[in-house]
Structures are given as C-alpha cells and as structure tokens.
Amino acid sequence: MKDGDDDNTLIFESRFESGNLRRAVKIGENEYNMILKYDHNTTIYTQWYYFRIQNVRKGVTYKFNFVNLVKPESSYNQGMKPLIYSKKEAD
C-alpha cells in the first residue's frame, strides 16, 4: 500500500490463479530481488513467473533479479526473453 503520492515503492501482487511470486526484496533505489514459488508438482524447479506490479513510474528503469529461476534445460538458456504486459499501454 502506498504511503502517499510521493511514495515510489513498487507494489507486487501474486495472490491470483497461477501467481507465483513468493517475495520481492528491494535492494537498491529501483532494483529488486525476486523470489519465486516452485513450479507445480516439483520442489526444485522454477522456470516461470506470474505477478502484477503497481506504482511503476514512466521513464524509470527497474531491474529485477530472479534469484531462484532455476531449471537446467530452461528455454532461457536458449535465448528466450521475458514477457511483459502493460494494461495501461494496451488500453
């Protein structure tokens, strides 16, 4: 929850179907370490992510470090890029 109009803290949410963000830890002004829940039916792999971010500021670059995005044969090793969807840009 924002403390006011000057609050620039990002708000993360994944309490919805398929949401899997366990924790976001702010480690710098615009940098966050992202910790994911394990993929369904496994206790060692994390290959996907699904969550929402609010309070993003236009013109600001953010850095998200997925610290436990782990699977030996991941498509990311073959060059797959993250998918980002903006509801604001889609409207």
Backbone as CSV, one residue per row, in Angstrom:
resi,resn,N_x,N_y,N_z,CA_x,CA_y,CA_z,C_x,C_y,C_z
1,MET,0.839,-1.172,0.000,0.000,0.000,0.000,0.888,1.242,0.000
2,LYS,0.519,2.223,-0.791,1.287,3.465,-0.882,1.065,4.313,0.363
3,ASP,2.147,5.030,0.771,2.056,5.942,1.906,1.615,7.331,1.490
4,GLY,1.515,7.604,0.220,1.104,8.906,-0.290,1.515,9.045,-1.739
5,ASP,1.227,10.205,-2.335,1.540,10.426,-3.742,3.041,10.444,-4.019
6,ASP,3.861,10.714,-3.013,5.316,10.755,-3.181,5.972,9.386,-3.011
7,ASP,5.199,8.398,-2.599,5.736,7.062,-2.367,6.003,6.377,-3.706
8,ASN,7.270,6.057,-3.990,7.672,5.430,-5.253,7.904,3.934,-5.129
9,THR,7.534,3.351,-3.997,7.728,1.925,-3.787,6.812,1.135,-4.717
10,LEU,7.368,0.123,-5.372,6.551,-0.734,-6.222,5.694,-1.645,-5.351
11,ILE,4.510,-1.962,-5.847,3.585,-2.835,-5.143,3.452,-4.112,-5.965
12,PHE,3.830,-5.226,-5.362,3.801,-6.531,-6.033,2.614,-7.337,-5.529
13,GLU,1.981,-8.075,-6.437,0.841,-8.910,-6.062,0.843,-10.188,-6.893
14,SER,0.636,-11.329,-6.241,0.521,-12.590,-6.975,-0.526,-13.503,-6.348
15,ARG,-1.421,-12.934,-5.547,-2.477,-13.751,-4.939,-3.655,-13.872,-5.904
16,PHE,-3.392,-14.550,-7.004,-4.417,-14.854,-8.000,-4.009,-16.159,-8.671
17,GLU,-4.916,-16.742,-9.463,-4.651,-18.035,-10.073,-3.360,-18.005,-10.890
18,SER,-2.485,-18.930,-10.626,-1.184,-19.100,-11.277,-0.130,-18.098,-10.816
19,GLY,-0.470,-17.153,-9.962,0.526,-16.225,-9.426,1.556,-16.995,-8.618
20,ASN,2.834,-16.666,-8.774,3.855,-17.470,-8.091,4.997,-16.662,-7.487
21,LEU,4.806,-15.385,-7.260,5.851,-14.604,-6.601,5.742,-14.811,-5.097
22,ARG,6.801,-15.314,-4.494,6.814,-15.511,-3.049,7.211,-14.224,-2.330
23,ARG,8.232,-13.530,-2.871,8.717,-12.328,-2.184,9.481,-11.449,-3.161
24,ALA,9.356,-10.137,-2.978,10.172,-9.159,-3.698,10.909,-8.349,-2.644
25,VAL,12.235,-8.280,-2.771,13.065,-7.578,-1.790,13.750,-6.411,-2.491
26,LYS,13.497,-5.208,-2.006,14.124,-4.019,-2.584,15.573,-3.964,-2.123
27,ILE,16.517,-3.944,-3.090,17.939,-3.939,-2.732,18.644,-2.677,-3.212
28,GLY,17.959,-1.845,-3.948,18.502,-0.587,-4.439,17.355,0.348,-4.746
29,GLU,17.665,1.531,-5.231,16.615,2.515,-5.488,15.532,1.973,-6.412
30,ASN,15.930,1.302,-7.479,14.974,0.732,-8.436,15.321,-0.710,-8.779
31,GLU,15.904,-1.419,-7.826,16.335,-2.800,-8.056,15.731,-3.714,-6.996
32,TYR,15.233,-4.873,-7.464,14.550,-5.814,-6.583,15.047,-7.228,-6.834
33,ASN,15.216,-7.991,-5.762,15.456,-9.426,-5.862,14.095,-10.105,-5.785
34,MET,13.809,-10.953,-6.763,12.529,-11.636,-6.856,12.716,-13.105,-6.482
35,ILE,11.901,-13.588,-5.549,11.956,-14.978,-5.118,10.623,-15.619,-5.485
36,LEU,10.695,-16.679,-6.268,9.504,-17.326,-6.814,9.144,-18.577,-6.040
37,LYS,7.866,-18.951,-6.104,7.432,-20.251,-5.591,7.869,-21.304,-6.597
38,TYR,8.086,-22.524,-6.130,8.481,-23.610,-7.023,7.358,-23.924,-8.003
39,ASP,7.732,-24.412,-9.189,6.757,-24.844,-10.188,5.882,-25.948,-9.598
40,HIS,4.675,-26.057,-10.121,3.705,-27.048,-9.655,4.276,-28.459,-9.763
41,ASN,4.062,-29.259,-8.743,4.499,-30.667,-8.676,6.010,-30.846,-8.679
42,THR,6.738,-29.865,-8.179,8.188,-30.001,-8.046,8.635,-29.235,-6.801
43,THR,9.773,-29.612,-6.287,10.327,-28.899,-5.126,11.711,-28.328,-5.431
44,ILE,12.102,-28.342,-6.709,13.432,-27.828,-7.025,13.477,-26.908,-8.236
45,TYR,12.419,-26.859,-9.048,12.475,-26.068,-10.272,11.613,-24.816,-10.180
46,THR,12.137,-23.747,-10.751,11.352,-22.527,-11.000,11.744,-22.051,-12.382
47,GLN,10.802,-22.052,-13.295,11.097,-21.647,-14.656,10.162,-20.545,-15.137
48,TRP,9.051,-20.336,-14.489,8.088,-19.345,-14.946,7.803,-18.363,-13.812
49,TYR,7.123,-17.313,-14.136,6.758,-16.292,-13.148,5.492,-15.604,-13.628
50,TYR,4.692,-15.189,-12.662,3.445,-14.512,-12.985,3.038,-13.686,-11.775
51,PHE,3.073,-12.379,-11.926,2.711,-11.475,-10.848,2.391,-10.111,-11.434
52,ARG,1.842,-9.239,-10.608,1.467,-7.893,-11.034,2.314,-6.882,-10.264
53,ILE,2.638,-5.773,-10.938,3.363,-4.677,-10.308,2.555,-3.404,-10.501
54,GLN,2.406,-2.643,-9.431,1.729,-1.352,-9.494,2.669,-0.267,-8.978
55,ASN,2.333,0.964,-9.270,3.072,2.151,-8.855,4.368,2.332,-9.657
56,VAL,4.377,1.822,-10.884,5.534,1.982,-11.770,5.524,3.401,-12.322
57,ARG,6.692,4.026,-12.361,6.804,5.396,-12.866,7.321,5.404,-14.299
58,LYS,6.720,6.225,-15.122,7.126,6.377,-16.510,8.545,6.948,-16.575
59,GLY,9.361,6.407,-17.475,10.719,6.910,-17.670,11.740,6.373,-16.681
60,VAL,11.325,5.505,-15.777,12.243,4.929,-14.788,12.573,3.505,-15.222
61,THR,13.850,3.150,-15.154,14.286,1.798,-15.459,14.376,1.009,-14.162
62,TYR,13.749,-0.145,-14.145,13.773,-1.031,-12.982,14.579,-2.273,-13.322
63,LYS,15.204,-2.844,-12.311,15.961,-4.082,-12.500,15.399,-5.134,-11.549
64,PHE,15.036,-6.305,-12.116,14.504,-7.406,-11.336,15.445,-8.593,-11.467
65,ASN,15.988,-9.042,-10.351,16.889,-10.191,-10.308,16.094,-11.399,-9.830
66,PHE,15.853,-12.371,-10.703,15.148,-13.585,-10.306,16.187,-14.530,-9.733
67,VAL,16.267,-14.566,-8.420,17.373,-15.263,-7.767,17.205,-16.777,-7.734
68,ASN,15.994,-17.278,-7.946,15.814,-18.733,-7.937,15.086,-19.221,-9.187
69,LEU,15.344,-18.590,-10.309,14.799,-19.032,-11.595,15.727,-20.139,-12.096
70,VAL,15.401,-21.395,-11.734,16.338,-22.494,-11.925,15.675,-23.690,-12.602
71,LYS,16.242,-24.112,-13.686,15.916,-25.387,-14.337,17.020,-25.630,-15.358
72,PRO,17.730,-26.756,-15.253,18.897,-26.987,-16.114,18.623,-26.850,-17.610
73,GLU,17.482,-27.306,-18.082,17.171,-27.266,-19.511,16.161,-26.157,-19.821
74,SER,16.328,-25.016,-19.224,15.393,-23.906,-19.388,15.480,-23.291,-20.786
75,SER,14.337,-22.822,-21.272,14.305,-22.114,-22.556,15.073,-20.800,-22.490
76,TYR,15.235,-20.255,-21.293,16.013,-19.021,-21.142,17.474,-19.248,-21.523
77,ASN,17.972,-20.459,-21.338,19.339,-20.788,-21.746,19.487,-20.753,-23.267
78,GLN,18.375,-20.881,-23.981,18.376,-20.870,-25.444,18.040,-19.495,-26.014
79,GLY,17.920,-18.477,-25.143,17.682,-17.121,-25.614,16.268,-16.596,-25.440
80,MET,15.375,-17.361,-24.813,14.015,-16.870,-24.584,14.059,-15.614,-23.721
81,LYS,13.216,-14.632,-24.034,13.160,-13.358,-23.311,11.901,-13.296,-22.457
82,PRO,11.926,-12.537,-21.366,10.738,-12.373,-20.513,9.603,-11.680,-21.264
83,LEU,8.398,-11.990,-20.876,7.208,-11.348,-21.425,6.683,-10.347,-20.411
84,ILE,6.477,-9.123,-20.864,5.938,-8.067,-20.012,4.687,-7.536,-20.688
85,TYR,3.612,-7.437,-19.925,2.346,-6.919,-20.445,1.972,-5.680,-19.637
86,SER,1.600,-4.630,-20.303,1.176,-3.398,-19.653,-0.291,-3.139,-19.985
87,LYS,-1.132,-3.190,-18.986,-2.536,-2.908,-19.188,-2.732,-1.467,-19.643
88,LYS,-1.942,-0.571,-19.086,-2.039,0.852,-19.452,-1.707,1.065,-20.923
89,GLU,-0.647,0.402,-21.421,-0.279,0.540,-22.822,-1.264,-0.166,-23.751
90,ALA,-1.939,-1.218,-23.254,-2.873,-1.968,-24.081,-4.197,-1.241,-24.263
91,ASP,-4.544,-0.372,-23.320,-5.820,0.379,-23.408,-5.783,1.477,-24.428
